[in-house]
Amino acid sequence: MEKLFIRFAALTAKVAGKPWTFVVCLGVVLVWAVSGPVFGFNETWQLVINTGTTIVTFLMVFLIQNTQNRDGAAMQAKLDELIYAARKADARFIGIEHLTEEELDAILAEVEKRGLEIHAGKPARAIRGEAAPRIEEIEAEQEAGQKAGPKKSSSTASVSSPSSTGRRRKRP
């Protein structure tokens, strides 16, 4: 059922965005307007276009929203992968669409400030804060720790524990 709806929503969004769809809809409105004198511009005549456009608009909102939600999620996944793949990219940007409005505003302010500095001729700089560690960095540190010998400290417990990764040095 879901795959059928997704195909229907995608097809509807594609068709709705075509120029000929607009022309067809404009033609329907013109036929309705021209038929006004035939029906004496009565309430039923007005109700036909009002009801028809309301129903179409109501249904299109859900279909197009579904398509945009899927496209947006796919775009975020692609951007996250590009951020991860670019070694010098700041991994903190991965998944920022899930942050609060306040957190996003703070990041946007920093990025805009950096942009103004670049346009003023200053060199590019990283945004404030410490870059997020990448799995390769964590694994390399763990391998180096294993080669140096096992530690009996509780700080080597688990990779997912914030205390186990400690503060990371900035990447070059």
N, C-alpha and C positions, 0 to 999 in steps of 0.2 A: 504494500500500500504506500509506504513512504517513498520508495523508488519511483513509483508511478506518479505520485504528487510532485516529486522533484523534477521529473521529466516534463510534466505538464506545466509547472511553474516556470521552468527555464524556457520552454517553447513559447509560452504566453508572453514572458518578458521580452523575448527576442522579437516576436511578432509585433508587440505593442510599440517597440522602438523603431519600427520601419516607417519611412515617409508615407508609403501608400496606406498604412493603417490610419494615419492622421487624415489623409485625403478621404478615405472611406467614412470616417467619423464626421468629418466636415460635410460630406455629401448627405449623411443621415440628418444632420441638423438643418441643412438647407431644404431637404425634402419636407421635413417637419415644419419649417418656417413658411414655405410656400403653400403647404396644405392648410395653413391657418384660416384663410378666408373660406375655404370649403367647409370647414367645421365651425365657422363663426367665432373663432378664437375663444371657444368655450372652455370651461374648467377641465373637462375630460381631455381635450387637446393639450392643454398645458400639463396635466397630470402625466400624460404619456411620456413626454421628454423628461420631466422631473424624476419620475420613478425609474425610467430606463437608465439615465445617467447616474442616479444615486446607487442603483444596484451594481452597475458596472464598476463604478469608482470603489465601492465597498469591497468587492471581490478582488479587484486589481491591487488594492493596498496590501492584502495578505499574500498574494502571489508574488508581487514584486519585492516585498519585504523578505520573503523566504529566499528569493534569488540573491538579494543583496547581502543577507546574513551569511549565506554559504560563500559568496564571492569574497566578502570581507574576512571570513575565517581562513579561507585559502590564501588570501593575500598576506595575512598576518603570519601564517605558517611559513610562507616563502620568504618573507622579510626576516623572520627569526633565523631561518636556515642561512640566509646570506650574512647576517650579523655573526652567526657562529663561524661560518666559513672564512670570513675576513679576519685574519689573525690580529690586526691592530684595532678592530672594532671593539667597542665596549660592550661586553656581554650583559651589562645591566639593562640594556635596551630590549633584551629578549623578554617578551611577555608583558611589556609595560601597559598594554591595553587593559590589563586586569588591576591596575593601580587605582587609587582613589583620585578624585578630581584634583584635590589639593596636591597630591604627589605628582600627578601629571603636569600641573601648572608650574611646580618648582622645576621640573626637568625642562619644560618648554622655555621657561625664563632663562635658564642656563644656556640652552642651545641657541636661543635668540641673541643672548649677550655674546656668545662665541661668534655667531654670524656677523654681528655688528663690528666686532673686533677684526675679523677677517676682512670685511669690506673696507675697514679703515686702514688696512695695510699691515696689521699685526699678524704674527704667525698663529697658526691654528693651535689650540690647546685642548686638553681633555676637559670634560666637565668636572665640577667639584665632586669629591668623594673618591673612594677607592674602587678601582675596576673589579668586577666580579671574577672570581677564579674560574678557570676552564678545567674540564675534567682531565685534560692532558697534564696540566700543571699539578693537579692534586695527585694523579697517578705517579708522575715523575717524583714528587716529594715522598710519596709512600715507598716507591722503589728505592730511592736514596736512603730512606730510613731503614728499610729492611736490609740493605747492604751494610749499613753501619752497625747493625745488630739490633735485637729487640729491646725496646725500652719498657720499663716497668711502670711508667707513668700512666695515669688514667686519661691523659690528654690525647692518647693515640687510639681511643675507643672506636669511633665510627666516622666514616666520611661525611655522613649526613649531619652529624652533630656540629653546631656552630663553633663550639670550643675546640674541636679537633682540627679545624682548618686554620684557626688563628687569623691574624692579620696577614694579608697577602702583600707582597711587594709589587710595585707597579711594573707592568710589562714594558720592555724597551720600545 
